[in-house]
Amino acid sequence: MTFRLLAGLCGAALVAACTQAEREPPQTASAKPAANKPTPPRRAPEAFPSTYRAYPGVVTAITGATVYDGEGNRIANGTVVLADGKVQAVGGPDTAIPQGATRIDAAGKWVTPGIIDIHSHLGNYPSPGVEAHSDGNEVTGPVRPEVWAEHSIWPQDPGFARALANGGVTSLHVLPGSANLFGGRGVTLKNVYARTMQGMKFPGAPHSLKMACGENPKRVYGGRNQMPASRMANVALMRQTWARAQEYDRKWDKYEASGGEQPSRDLALDTLRGVLDGKILVQNHCYRADEMANIIDMSKEFGYKVSAFHHGAEAYKIADLLRENNICGALWADWWGFKMEAYDGINENIPLVHNAGACAIVHSDDPNGIQRLNQEASKALTYGRRAGIQISDEVAWTWLSLNPAKALGIAERTGSLRPGKMADVVLWNGNPLSVYTRPERVWIDGALMYDANDPRRRPVSDFELGQPGEGDVK
């Protein structure tokens, strides 16, 4: 996400616009005043706002394509119109096209919403993968909700450009790692060039809290002869932490309602209070079915909600619980068996979760996997069909766009080609569920950010400029 768009896209006028946007003072909502006291200081959930501004685009009409709208519908010989950064219209060949629009004949090609990766570490585990750049885990203690992934993001990570050009990824959620029970906050980004993290930050997207259960926390900290060294200690320490968060929440609620002495500020508990207040979404690393069920019980005990279980190799065993509790499974197509808690995974996991009526998502957790999430969805679809689960291609696309948008709290703005939503769109040169297909063009907020046929519109990280084949476009 800090890739440079070469000549023609990031010209002097655009760079000036980007610079002006990034220098604008952040706009934040004032905290509500409490009775008989000054307005309390701004708490962490509202801090560090986005300065993202969309790149300029032109009115564009893509015609003659097969369209997957991201909501499970398919349109043959479809038309998609982009204007003012939004999807203006989606329909058949008789869809009205504004006068003067740039027309793209996409006969024989496919159009979809941009892919959203709900689980990425781009920027905080960037390429090249060296110790100096490994900033995704704060392994100084098992409870670290005060750290924010966005403060480790290096915008020049070449992985952002590769995810855009090779994978059609238009938004992604960057998380801390899974060494800790409470790993800190995650952040949703738009996959655009910016010199700063704030310039990439998806405007209005809620933060997440990264939590983890299972082997990782007990291995990292049990090996130091400290808690947690077992799964029961994992749960005990999480419950103890939530109990502290509830007490902190009560103190602040009382202060904001009736004044008095202001409670001491605690950045870690600010994050947990944000979860209890519904402002911050829980993204929970968890593999085993029994542990996911334990986490669901704990969330009910302390009054918060899990948005998605990530990795979830055994999600198929409790797909009904996921459905009943409106929890998504952010899953791999066939990555399992590499450690004991992943040993009982199966290739039919995603289609089984979907078939049970739960929310299924294809995620990466990998800088290479993010470049082929469309192929991962295709593998899962094939495994399901072999097992007798018939899911259409256009419905399977919800695993890549609308469902991750729902789990990130941004579905009202992106994730499908519904008129009025952000024009985050990919034109594929063939069937997007084929291994032979690549993105031909990618738009973000209606701006053409990648064009395989135009060397001037191929994003390159600043870090890679000057390498053979890069930075020499005239």
N, C-alpha and C positions, 0 to 999 in steps of 0.2 A: 504494500500500500504506500510505499513511497517509491513508486517507480516513476520514471520520467517519460512523458509522452514526447516523442521526438518532433522534429520540425513539422509544422503544419497544424499540430494540436496544441503544443505548449509554446506558441509564439509570444512575442513581447506583450501583446495586449492581454493574453490569458494569464501570463505570469504576473503581470501587474494586478489583474483582478484577483488572482489567488493571494497575492501578498496583501492587498487591501483587506480581503475577507479575513485573513488570519490575524490581522492587526486590529480588527474591530473588537471593542470591549465585549466580553461575554454578557449575554442577557440572561438573567436569572429571576425567577419568581421570588418575591419577598416572602419571608417566613411569616406565618400568621401571628399577629400580636397577641400576647396574653394579657389578662386583666392586671392592672396596677403594676406594670413593670415594663421596662424597655423590650423591644423586639429581641427575642433570643438570637444568639449567633447562628449563622447558617450551618446546618449539620451536613455531614458528608454526603448523603444521598443526592443533594442538589449541587454539589461542588464540581469543579472542573467540567464545565459544559462544552458541548461541541461548538467548533467554529466552522464546521463543514458548510461549504457553499457549492452547489451543483455547477459543473462545467456547462458552458453554453452549448446548446444544440440547435438543430434546425428541424422544422416540421418534416416528418419522414413517413412514408407509406410503404410497407412491405407487402407485396401482393403475390398471390399464387402459391403460397406455402401451405404445408400441413401444419396446423397450429395446435399445440397442446397448451391450454390456457392456465395450467397449474392448479385448477380446481377439479380436475377429472374429466374435462370435456375436450373433444377433438373436433376441429373444423377442417374439412378438406377444401382446397383451393381458397384458403383464407386470406384475410386482409387485416393487418395491424397498423394502426395510425398512432404516431407519437408526436406530441406537441406540448410545448411549454413544460417539458420535463416529466410529463405524465402520459399514461396510456389514454389516448383520446377515444379510440373506437377499436372494437374487435368484431369481426364478422365474416361473411362470405364475400364473393366477388362483387356483390352489389353495394358494398359498404362505401359510403360517401368519402371521398378523398379531398382534402382542402386544396384550393387553387394554389399553385406554386410549390406544392410539397415535393420533396425529393423522393422519387419513386425507385423502388428496388424490386426487380423481377426475381422472385424467389421460387419459381416453378421447380419442382423436384427437390426442394429443400424443406427444412423444418424450422419453426419458430417456437420458442418456449420462454417462460420467465427465466431470469438469471438464477443460477444455482446459489443456494445459501448453505454454507458449511457451519453447522452449529458448534463444532468442536475443532478448534484450530489452535496451534501455538506459533503461527507465523508472527514474526516480529519479536517475540520474547524467547524463542529458540530459533533464531534466524540462520540462514546460510551466509557464510560458511559456518558449519557447526563446530565452533571452538569454545573452549572453557570461558573465554572472556565474554562471549555472547550468550551464555546459558543463564538466563535470568527468569526462568519460569517457575521455579520452586524456591520458597523461603523455608529452608529445612532447619531453622533454628528452634522450632517448636511445633507441636502438632496442631495448635490452634492459632492461626494467623489470619483472621478475617480482616485485619486492618490493611493488608497489602492489596494493591490494585494491579492487575495485569497490564493495564494501559501505561503505567509508569515505567514499564520495562520495554515497551514496544519500540523497535528500531525501524523507522519508516522506510529505510533503504533496503530492507530485506528483499532480495531478488525473488523470493517465493511468491510475493504478492502479484508481480507481473506474470509469473508462470501460471498461477491459479486463474488469472483472467484469460490469458491467451490460450492456454491448453485445456482449461477446464470450464470456462464460461462461468466462473464464480464472480458474482457481483456484490455479495455481502458475506461477511464471515464473523464468527464470534470467537474471540481470542480469550483463552482461559489460562489461569495458573495451572501448574502441574498437579499431580495427585499424590504427592508425598505426605500431605497433611490431611487431617480430618476436616479442617476448615482452611482451604487454600488461599482464600482471598476473592476479590471481585474479578469478574470477567467483563469484557466490553465488546459491543458490536460495532463493526467497522464497515464502511462502504469501500469497495476495492478500487479506489482511485488514487492518483498521484497527489501527495501533499507533502510538504516539508516537515510537518509536525503530526503527531498522533491526533491532536485536537482537530486538525483539518481533515482527518479521515473518519472521525467518529460519527456514527449514524445518528442524525439529529433526533432527539427525543426517545431513543431506545433505552429501556431500563437496564441498569446494571444487573449482573447475576452474582450469586455467591457460589463458588466452586466448593463442593464438599466431596469427600471420598470415604468409602468404607472398604473393608476387606484387607487384602494382603499388604498393600503398599504402606499405609500408616504403621501397622504393627511390625512390619519388617524394618522400616526406617528407624523408628524410635525404640522398639523392643530390643533392637541390636545395640542400643546405647544403655540398656538396662533402665529404661524409663517407661512410663505409661504413654501410649498403649503398647502392650506386648501380646495382646490377644484380641479376638473379636469381641469378647464381652467387655474388655477395657475400651475398645473403640466406642461402643454404644454408651458406656458409662460416662466417658469423658465428653461425648457429644451432649448427652442429657444434662450433665453438670453445667456445660457451657450455655445451653439454651435456658436453663433455670436462671443463670446470671443475667442473660439477656432480657428475660421477662421482668426481672426486678428493675433493671435499668430502664426498660420501656415504661414501667409504672411510674417511676420517679419523674421522667420527662413528661409523661402525660399529665401528671398532677401539676407540675410546674407550669406547663403551657396552658392548663385550664384555669389555675387559680393563683399563679405567681408564687412568691416566696423566694427562698434561696435557690439559686440556679444549681442544678446538679453538676458534678464534675464531668467534663467531656472525656469520652473514651472512644478512640477511633475504631477499635475492634468491635465494641458493642454498638457503635453507630451503624456499622454494616448489618449486624444481626437485628437491630431495631428496624432497619429498613426492610428486612425480610418479614418480620412480624407485622409490619404495617402494610405489607403487600406491594412495596415499592421496588424491591429487589427480588429477582427470580432465582430459585435454587436449581442449579444444574449439578446433578449428583453422579459422580463416578461410582459404579457399582456393577458387579458381574453376576453374583449368585442370586437366585430367586428368593431364598430364605432371607438374605440380607436386605434385599429391596423391600420385602414385606415388613421387616423390622423397622426400616427407615420410614415407611408409610405410617406405621403405628406411632413412631416417635413424632412425626410431623403433626399428627392429630393430637398427641399429648400436649404439644407446646404451641399449637395454633398457627402453623405455617403450612405452605404447600410446596411440594416438589413439582417443578415444571417438567423436567425430563430426567430419566436415568440414562447415563451414557455408558456405552460399551455393552452392558446388559446381555452377556452371552446366554443367560438363562431366562431372558424375558419371555420367551415362548411358554414357560411353565406357569407364569402368572399374568398372562395377557388379559385375563378377565379382571384382575385387580387393577391393572393399568387403565383399562377402559372405565371401570367403576369410579376410579379416583381422578380421571381426566389427566393422566400422566403420560407423556410421550416416551417412547423408547428410541434413543439415538444410537444406532446400531451399525455394526459392520456386516457386509455381505457374507464373508466366509473367513474372517480372521478370528481364530479361536484355537484352544489347545496349547498355547504357548506358556501357560502356567496353570497351576491346579484350579484356581477359581474360574479359569476360562476353559477348563477341560471338557465340560458338558455342553459346550456350545454346538449348534448345528447350523447347517447352511440354509435351512428353511426358516430361520428365526424371524427375519423381517416379514416375509409373507404370512407366517402364522400369527404374528402380532397384528398385522393389518387385517387379516381374515377374522380375527376375534372382535373387530370393531374398535381397536385401540389405535392410537396415533403412532405411526411408524416413520422413522427418519433415517436416512443414510448419512453417516458422518465420516470424517476422515481421521482426525488425530494424527495426521502425517503430512509432511510437506510434499511428498510425491503423490499420496493418495488423493489429496485435494485437487490434483490435476486430472483425475479420471473418475470423479464421483458418478458421472453418468454411466460409466461402465460398471461400477460397483452396483448401481441400481439394476442394471441389466442382468448381472449375475444373480442377484437376489430374486428377480422376477423369473428367471429361468429355473432356479432351484424350486420355487413355489409351483410353477407349472408342472414340473416333473413329479411333484408330490400331489398333483391333482387340484391345486389352488389356482383358479383361473382369474388373473388380474390383468386388465388391459394396460397397454403401454401408457396411455394418457392418464390413467389413474395412478400408476406407479410414479409418474412425475411429481405427484404431490409429496412424495418422500424427499424430494430434493428442493422444493420451493415453498409451498404453502405450509406444510407441517413444521419445518424448522422456523418459519416466520411466526407461527402460532406460539411455539415454545419459547421464542425470544421476545414475545410481546410486541411484534411489529407487523402482524398480519393485516392490520387495517391500512398499511401503507405500501407493502410490497409482498412478494411471494406468489402473485398471480397476475394474469393479464386482464384485470378488471379495470374498466374505465375509471379514471381518477387516481389510480395508484401510480407509484413511481414507475417510470418507464425503464425498468431494469430488464433487458431483453437480450436474448441470444438468437442469432441466425446461424443454424448448423448447416454444414455442406451436405448432409445426408441424414439418415435416421439417427437421432441422438442417442439411441440405445445400442448402436453398433460400435464395435471396436475400431472401425475404419473411419469414423466420423470425427471431425474437429469443428470447433467454432470458426465460422467465417467472419462474422462481425459480432461485436458486443457493445451494447449501449447501457450506460448507467445514467439515470435521470434524463434519458433522451439524448445524451451526448454520446457520439460515437467514440468509444475509448479504445477499440481494437478493430483492425481490418486486415485480414490475412493477405489481401491483395494490394495493400498499400504500405510500403515499408515505413512511411512517415507516421503511420498510426499503429505502430507496434511498440508497446511499452517496454522500457528497459530500465532497470534499477540504476540510479546514480552510481552505485558501487561497482557496476559492471561496465560503465562507460570506458572506452579505451581498450577493452578486451577485443580479441580478433572477431571481426564481424559486427561489432557494436560501436555506435557513436560515429559512424562514418557515412551516414546517409546525407546526401546533398539536397 
